Amino acid sequence: MIKDIVVSLGLGAQDPAGDFAISIADAFKAHVTGLAFSYEPIIPGAVMGGIPPEFLETQRVESDKKARDAVARFEAAANRIGVSAETLVQSASVSGAADRLAHIARRFDLVVVGQADRDEGLPDEVLDEAALFESGRPVVFVPFIQKAGLKLDRVMVCWDGSRAATRAVADSMPFLKMAKLVEVVIVASKPGKGDEIAGADLGQHLARHGLKVEVKKITSTEIDVPSTILSYAADSSTDMIVMGGYGHSRLREFILGGVTRSILETMTVPVLMSH
């Protein structure tokens, strides 16, 4: 059961991740912690020592204000809904923030982060990947366009029989048990029966948990798995996607697998991933 949630708060005027985390907390009667980072100024090596201290202090003050404004918005939203909530502001470099988020998240049941905004630079992307690879916890990624709170009429489980997918199914069980319908989807490069058995077996397993389950095999003729998954999710009015998160971290460099990266870049519904 989900009883303790942490969300990495966005620093913009709108924060879909914060709002969505509050809706999850409301659904599960859970506690939610809003975590905002005040980033230290990034100083290019070529100009080290050449930047006036006043400029650096102004950058710190502006970053701190953004973090505290994000916390204030989150607190107000949580109070409106009436969920148990607290907030935390941390000052750190971008890489330091990633490490802190990963370590803090380990004592929570679930991590919620927003879809990385590539127009905003590196911080969002680094935080999201650290949450996935380093926290050891399931992560719900919330798209930019998310307006509604948690809805679980139809949950899509992407199944390929892998360890990561297995972990995602187990970690998502609290959500699956609240869903009206769970659809196990297998993406194949060509028609055939090779991977239908694994999907059917998973369907039977979930049905034994009292879930209403359907198993569906879809074919991606161009082997464009991410587009196939997202197109099917849109066509079937999926409310949440569950899937394994693939990739690894190496010396602070987080390397996403191709399907994982594409899904996170183009998702239109919340995605729960486990690594």
Stockholm file with secondary structure:
# STOCKHOLM 1.0

chainA/1-275         MIKDIVVSLGLGAQDPAGDFAISIADAFKAHVTGLAFSYEPIIPGAVMGGIPPEFLETQRVESDKKARDAVARFEAAANRIGVSAETLVQSASVSGAADRLAHIARRFDLVVVGQADRDEGLPDEVLDEAALFESGRPVVFVPFIQKAGLKLDRVMVCWDGSRAATRAVADSMPFLKMAKLVEVVIVASKPGKGDEIAGADLGQHLARHGLKVEVKKITSTEIDVPSTILSYAADSSTDMIVMGGYGHSRLREFILGGVTRSILETMTVPVLMSH
#=GR chainA/1-275 SS CCCEEEEECCCSSCCHHHHHHHHHHHHHTCEEEEEEEEECCCCCGGGTTCSCHHHHHHHHHHHHHHHHHHHHHHHHHHHHHTCEEEEEEEEECHHHHHHHHHHHHTTSSEEEEECCCGGGCHHHHHHHHHHHHHSCSCEEEECTTCCSCCCCSEEEEECCSCHHHHHHHHHTHHHHHHCSEEEEEEEESSSSSTTHHHHHHHHHHHHHTTCCEEEEEEECTTCCHHHHHHHHHHHTTCSEEEEECCEEEETTEEEECHHHHHHHHHCSSCEEEEC
#=GC SS_cons         CCCEEEEECCCSSCCHHHHHHHHHHHHHTCEEEEEEEEECCCCCGGGTTCSCHHHHHHHHHHHHHHHHHHHHHHHHHHHHHTCEEEEEEEEECHHHHHHHHHHHHTTSSEEEEECCCGGGCHHHHHHHHHHHHHSCSCEEEECTTCCSCCCCSEEEEECCSCHHHHHHHHHTHHHHHHCSEEEEEEEESSSSSTTHHHHHHHHHHHHHTTCCEEEEEEECTTCCHHHHHHHHHHHTTCSEEEEECCEEEETTEEEECHHHHHHHHHCSSCEEEEC
//
